Amino acid sequence: MIQTLDIITINIWSILISLANLVILFFILKRFLYKPFKKMLQQRREAIDKQYEAADAAKCSAEASKKEWEAKLDTAGLEAEAIIKDAEQQAQNRKDNIISEANQKAEGIIRRAESEAELERQKADAEIKTKIAEVSAALAEKMLEREINTDDHRALIDSFINEVGDSNG
């Protein structure tokens, strides 16, 4: 039984040496592992924070670019509408000008046709008067069976035709 007591006995020196070893090991680990590990964690945290800041800045920049492009698109839409309205207005003006020119040309053609018709009517009236004068001269010469001065006779007939023409016209 004595032997069993040796195993169960507490050796204070052994505990103190083990405890001293543990404290030394703790300080060594703290000095050479914990501080560098903590420093590395701090550096990684700073790097991650910088990445987050860069991502936030990129996001803000992207949003600003998006707003800028949306504004440009809106402006482009307004400019396109203005260009379309301007083109429509120019087309309307051109149409009005073409119609106006066509109306003026048509009126000119109508006036020329009317004036030509009036001239033709006047020529026809003159020819009719001349033929009537000739026929009446021949008729009068035969009726009177005498010789009349042709110029006097023509003057009488022309005055008669003019009086008849004025009373009809």
Beta strands, then each sheet from edge to edge (+ up, - down):
end
